[in-house]
Amino acid sequence: MVDLSADFSLLPYNTFGFDVRARYACTVRHQSDVSALLSEPRLIGLPRLVLGGGSNVVLAGAFDGVVWLMRLQGRRLVRQDAQAFYVEAAAGEVWHDFVAWTLQQGWPGLENLALIPGTVGAAPIQNIGAYGLELAEYVERVRGVDLGTGESREFDAAACQFGYRDSFFKNQGRGRFLIVAVTFRLPKQWQARANYADVAHALTARGIGQASAQDIFDAVVEIRRSKLPDPAVIGNAGSFFKNPVVPAAQFETLKAREPGLVSYVQADGRFKLAAGWLIDQCGWKGRALGAAGVHPRQALVLVNRGGADGPAILALAAAIRASVHQRFGVELEAEPVVV
């Protein structure tokens, strides 16, 4: 039997802290719950929204459908070979807790992704990344459920079609597949990724030369806590905009006009620009439009200063995008999903 809650408040389930309501909500604790929900007569034809940690979503208003609260739990070593450990986690596991657990087991690799909010199931959708590492590098496979047939399906890394903050599940697969578990391949020949400037500075400040995985984990946690606001204190969804990637010719033109332009050359010869720097140069850091504001320490983070709603955050985001485009001719793209 399906346990549905009607007229359900989503206030505790989105990190912006918007007090919007859903017609129905249910908690998914077992994969068998999915089949029951798909056949529930009251839900047939209704829109569906899957929420893990609610850390990458803007709820623009009441949701006239059913919200699935993902709480699938479980993490285990599937197998190992001479090259790697293969570790599986259920979709409802808290991402940061899972990363900490892999290090405790002696399976390093994910430490640069410490303290990213959200759940394991949401991580492949966004292809989360930070401090020189993207999730895609360590994904072995993703297990999903076809919401049309209720059947399980395995996706290898190629089938996930990972891109910069992008994946098959964010595009063609959106609304078609529910991620229930992810398996990671963590190489036994671990190599530290400590060259990213912020990480290198944090390690140097601690007097650490040859960094261990735990050292990098601790440094990343320290950096993120110093730069990014805690959603429990002020509502936010982390970095709101992707770093735009532009052709080399456009970059050279911009660089000639803006000598301080912060950029990172890509393998294909294009350049990734620091969206936070672009926004800061347009004077938005610390500014607000009513209750929706830009964080004073990190221009990439939009915040709910108290009483803001989804449309207020989206209006602020639109104003920022317009400013950046007017000055730099660069289009910013939002990271969170708007519902």
C-alpha positions as CSV (number, residue, x, y, z in Angstrom):
1,M,0.0,0.0,0.0
2,V,1.3,3.5,-0.9
3,D,1.5,5.9,2.0
4,L,0.7,9.4,0.6
5,S,0.7,12.7,2.4
6,A,-1.6,15.3,0.9
7,D,-1.1,19.1,0.8
8,F,2.5,18.5,1.8
9,S,4.9,21.3,2.8
10,L,8.2,21.2,1.0
11,L,9.9,23.7,3.3
12,P,12.3,21.2,4.9
13,Y,13.0,19.6,1.6
14,N,14.6,22.4,-0.4
15,T,17.8,24.3,0.7
16,F,16.5,27.6,-0.5
17,G,13.9,27.4,2.2
18,F,10.8,28.1,0.1
19,D,7.6,27.2,1.9
20,V,5.7,25.8,-1.1
21,R,3.3,22.8,-1.1
22,A,2.8,19.7,-3.1
23,R,-0.5,18.0,-3.8
24,Y,1.0,14.7,-2.7
25,A,4.3,13.4,-1.3
26,C,5.6,10.0,-0.5
27,T,8.9,8.5,0.8
28,V,10.8,6.0,-1.3
29,R,12.8,3.7,1.0
30,H,12.9,0.6,-1.1
31,Q,13.1,-0.1,-4.8
32,S,9.8,-2.0,-4.5
33,D,8.1,1.3,-3.5
34,V,8.7,2.5,-7.0
35,S,6.5,-0.2,-8.6
36,A,3.7,0.5,-6.0
37,L,3.8,4.2,-6.8
38,L,3.8,3.7,-10.6
39,S,0.6,1.7,-10.2
40,E,-1.2,3.9,-7.7
41,P,-4.5,5.0,-9.2
42,R,-4.5,8.4,-7.4
43,L,-1.2,9.3,-9.0
44,I,-1.8,8.3,-12.7
45,G,-1.3,11.3,-14.9
46,L,0.1,13.6,-12.2
47,P,3.4,15.4,-12.7
48,R,6.2,13.8,-10.7
49,L,9.1,15.5,-8.9
50,V,12.0,13.5,-7.3
51,L,13.8,15.2,-4.4
52,G,16.9,14.0,-2.7
53,G,18.5,16.7,-0.6
54,G,16.7,19.5,-2.5
55,S,20.0,21.3,-2.9
56,N,19.9,21.9,-6.7
57,V,16.3,23.0,-7.3
58,V,14.3,26.2,-7.4
59,L,10.7,25.6,-6.5
60,A,8.9,28.4,-8.4
61,G,5.5,27.7,-6.9
62,A,3.1,25.1,-5.6
63,F,3.6,21.7,-7.2
64,D,0.4,20.2,-8.4
65,G,1.6,16.6,-8.5
66,V,3.4,14.0,-6.4
67,V,6.9,14.5,-4.8
68,W,9.0,11.4,-4.3
69,L,11.4,11.9,-1.4
70,M,14.3,9.6,-2.1
71,R,15.5,7.8,1.0
72,L,17.0,4.6,-0.4
73,Q,19.9,3.6,1.8
74,G,22.9,1.2,1.6
75,R,26.6,1.3,0.7
76,R,28.9,-1.7,0.0
77,L,32.0,-2.9,-1.7
78,V,30.7,-4.8,-4.7
79,R,34.1,-6.3,-5.7
80,Q,37.7,-5.5,-6.2
81,D,40.4,-6.4,-8.7
82,A,44.1,-5.7,-9.0
83,Q,43.3,-2.2,-10.3
84,A,40.4,-0.8,-8.3
85,F,37.7,-1.0,-5.7
86,Y,34.1,-1.1,-7.0
87,V,31.8,0.6,-4.4
88,E,28.1,1.0,-4.6
89,A,25.8,3.5,-2.8
90,A,22.0,3.8,-2.9
91,A,20.5,6.9,-4.3
92,G,19.3,8.3,-0.9
93,E,22.7,8.3,0.8
94,V,24.0,11.7,1.7
95,W,26.8,12.5,-0.7
96,H,29.3,14.0,1.8
97,D,28.7,11.1,4.3
98,F,29.4,8.6,1.6
99,V,32.6,10.3,0.6
100,A,33.8,10.3,4.2
101,W,32.9,6.6,4.5
102,T,34.9,5.6,1.5
103,L,38.0,7.2,3.0
104,Q,37.4,5.5,6.3
105,Q,37.3,2.2,4.4
106,G,40.6,3.0,2.7
107,W,39.2,3.6,-0.7
108,P,40.3,7.2,-1.7
109,G,39.4,9.1,-4.9
110,L,36.3,11.2,-4.2
111,E,37.9,13.5,-1.5
112,N,37.9,16.6,-3.8
113,L,34.1,16.3,-3.9
114,A,33.7,16.5,-0.1
115,L,30.9,18.7,1.3
116,I,29.0,19.0,-1.9
117,P,25.3,19.0,-0.8
118,G,22.8,16.5,-2.0
119,T,22.5,12.8,-2.4
120,V,24.3,10.1,-4.3
121,G,21.4,9.7,-6.7
122,A,21.5,13.4,-7.6
123,A,25.2,13.4,-8.2
124,P,25.3,11.8,-11.7
125,I,22.5,13.9,-13.0
126,Q,24.5,17.1,-12.5
127,N,27.9,15.4,-12.9
128,I,29.0,17.2,-9.8
129,G,32.5,18.6,-9.8
130,A,34.9,20.7,-7.7
131,Y,38.6,21.4,-7.2
132,G,39.9,19.7,-10.3
133,L,37.6,16.6,-10.3
134,E,34.3,15.6,-11.9
135,L,32.2,12.7,-10.7
136,A,32.2,11.2,-14.2
137,E,35.8,10.1,-13.9
138,Y,34.9,7.6,-11.2
139,V,31.5,6.4,-12.2
140,E,31.5,2.7,-13.2
141,R,27.7,2.4,-13.7
142,V,24.3,3.8,-12.7
143,R,21.3,1.7,-11.9
144,G,18.0,3.2,-12.8
145,V,14.3,2.3,-13.1
146,D,12.4,3.0,-16.3
147,L,9.4,4.9,-15.0
148,G,7.4,3.9,-18.1
149,T,7.8,0.2,-17.6
150,G,9.0,-0.2,-14.0
151,E,12.0,-2.3,-15.2
152,S,15.6,-1.9,-13.9
153,R,18.3,-0.7,-16.3
154,E,22.1,-0.4,-16.0
155,F,23.9,2.5,-17.6
156,D,27.7,2.3,-18.0
157,A,29.7,5.6,-18.0
158,A,29.4,6.0,-21.7
159,A,25.6,5.7,-21.6
160,C,25.4,8.4,-19.0
161,Q,26.7,10.9,-21.6
162,F,28.5,13.0,-19.0
163,G,29.4,16.6,-19.8
164,Y,30.2,19.7,-17.8
165,R,27.4,19.7,-15.1
166,D,25.4,17.6,-17.5
167,S,24.3,14.0,-18.2
168,F,21.8,11.9,-20.1
169,F,19.6,12.0,-16.9
170,K,19.4,15.8,-17.1
171,N,18.4,15.8,-20.7
172,Q,16.9,12.9,-22.7
173,G,16.5,10.8,-19.6
174,R,14.9,13.5,-17.5
175,G,11.6,12.2,-16.1
176,R,12.1,8.8,-17.8
177,F,14.5,7.2,-15.4
178,L,14.8,7.2,-11.6
179,I,18.4,6.6,-10.3
180,V,18.4,4.1,-7.5
181,A,22.1,3.3,-7.1
182,V,25.6,4.3,-8.4
183,T,28.7,2.2,-8.5
184,F,32.1,3.9,-8.4
185,R,35.5,2.6,-9.6
186,L,38.1,3.9,-7.2
187,P,41.7,3.1,-8.4
188,K,44.0,1.4,-6.0
189,Q,46.9,3.4,-7.5
190,W,45.6,6.6,-6.0
191,Q,47.1,10.0,-7.0
192,A,46.5,13.2,-5.1
193,R,44.8,16.0,-6.8
194,A,46.2,19.0,-4.9
195,N,47.2,21.4,-7.7
196,Y,44.0,23.4,-7.6
197,A,45.0,26.8,-6.2
198,D,42.6,26.9,-3.3
199,V,43.5,23.4,-2.2
200,A,47.2,23.9,-2.6
201,H,47.1,27.1,-0.5
202,A,45.1,25.4,2.2
203,L,47.5,22.5,2.4
204,T,50.5,24.9,2.5
205,A,48.9,26.8,5.3
206,R,48.6,23.6,7.2
207,G,52.3,22.8,6.6
208,I,51.4,19.7,4.5
209,G,53.7,18.7,1.7
210,Q,52.8,15.2,0.6
211,A,49.0,15.3,1.1
212,S,47.0,12.2,1.9
213,A,43.4,11.7,0.7
214,Q,42.2,12.7,4.2
215,D,44.4,15.8,4.1
216,I,42.7,16.9,0.8
217,F,39.2,16.0,2.2
218,D,39.9,18.2,5.2
219,A,41.2,21.0,3.1
220,V,38.2,21.0,0.8
221,V,35.8,21.0,3.7
222,E,37.6,24.0,5.2
223,I,37.6,25.9,1.9
224,R,33.9,25.2,1.2
225,R,32.9,26.2,4.7
226,S,34.8,29.5,4.4
227,K,33.4,30.4,1.0
228,L,29.9,29.0,0.9
229,P,27.0,29.7,3.2
230,D,25.3,27.0,5.2
231,P,21.7,26.5,3.9
232,A,20.7,25.8,7.5
233,V,21.7,29.4,8.2
234,I,20.7,31.2,5.0
235,G,18.7,29.6,2.2
236,N,20.7,28.9,-1.0
237,A,21.4,26.2,-3.6
238,G,25.2,26.5,-3.7
239,S,26.7,27.8,-7.0
240,F,23.8,29.1,-9.0
241,F,25.5,29.5,-12.4
242,K,27.8,27.3,-14.5
243,N,31.2,28.5,-15.5
244,P,30.7,29.4,-19.2
245,V,33.0,27.9,-21.8
246,V,33.8,30.1,-24.8
247,P,35.8,29.6,-28.1
248,A,39.4,30.7,-28.1
249,A,38.8,33.6,-30.4
250,Q,36.1,35.0,-28.1
251,F,38.4,34.5,-25.1
252,E,41.3,36.4,-26.7
253,T,39.0,39.3,-27.5
254,L,37.7,39.4,-23.9
255,K,41.2,39.0,-22.5
256,A,42.5,42.0,-24.5
257,R,39.7,44.1,-23.1
258,E,39.6,42.6,-19.6
259,P,43.3,41.7,-18.5
260,G,42.1,40.3,-15.2
261,L,39.8,37.8,-16.8
262,V,39.9,34.5,-14.8
263,S,40.0,31.5,-17.1
264,Y,41.0,27.9,-17.5
265,V,42.1,26.4,-20.8
266,Q,40.2,23.2,-21.8
267,A,41.4,20.1,-23.6
268,D,39.6,21.1,-26.8
269,G,41.2,24.6,-26.9
270,R,38.2,26.5,-25.5
271,F,38.4,28.5,-22.3
272,K,36.2,28.1,-19.2
273,L,35.5,31.5,-17.6
274,A,35.0,32.0,-13.8
275,A,31.3,33.0,-13.6
276,G,31.8,34.3,-10.1
277,W,34.5,36.7,-11.4
278,L,32.2,37.9,-14.2
279,I,29.3,38.5,-11.8
280,D,31.6,40.3,-9.3
281,Q,32.9,42.6,-12.0
282,C,29.3,43.6,-12.7
283,G,29.0,44.7,-9.1
284,W,26.5,42.1,-7.9
285,K,28.4,40.6,-4.9
286,G,26.5,41.4,-1.8
287,R,23.7,43.2,-3.6
288,A,20.0,42.3,-3.3
289,L,16.7,42.7,-5.0
290,G,14.3,42.6,-2.1
291,A,14.7,39.4,-0.1
292,A,16.7,37.7,-2.9
293,G,20.4,38.5,-2.7
294,V,23.9,37.6,-3.8
295,H,26.2,36.3,-1.1
296,P,28.8,38.9,0.1
297,R,31.7,36.3,0.0
298,Q,30.8,34.4,-3.1
299,A,29.1,36.0,-6.1
300,L,28.0,32.6,-7.6
301,V,25.7,32.0,-4.7
302,L,22.2,33.5,-4.6
303,V,20.5,33.5,-1.2
304,N,17.1,33.8,0.4
305,R,17.6,36.6,2.9
306,G,14.3,35.8,4.5
307,G,10.9,35.7,2.8
308,A,12.1,35.3,-0.8
309,D,10.3,32.9,-3.1
310,G,11.3,31.1,-6.3
311,P,10.2,33.9,-8.7
312,A,12.2,36.4,-6.6
313,I,15.4,34.3,-7.0
314,L,14.7,33.8,-10.7
315,A,14.2,37.6,-11.2
316,L,17.6,38.2,-9.5
317,A,19.2,35.5,-11.6
318,A,17.8,37.1,-14.8
319,A,19.1,40.6,-13.8
320,I,22.6,39.1,-13.2
321,R,22.6,37.3,-16.5
322,A,21.6,40.5,-18.3
323,S,24.4,42.4,-16.7
324,V,27.0,39.8,-17.6
325,H,25.8,39.6,-21.1
326,Q,25.8,43.4,-21.6
327,R,29.4,43.8,-20.3
328,F,31.1,40.6,-21.5
329,G,28.8,39.2,-24.3
330,V,28.7,35.9,-22.3
331,E,25.6,33.9,-21.5
332,L,25.3,32.5,-18.0
333,E,23.4,29.2,-17.5
334,A,21.8,28.3,-14.2
335,E,22.8,25.1,-12.5
336,P,19.7,24.4,-10.4
337,V,16.6,22.8,-12.0
338,V,13.5,25.1,-12.0
339,V,10.2,23.4,-11.1
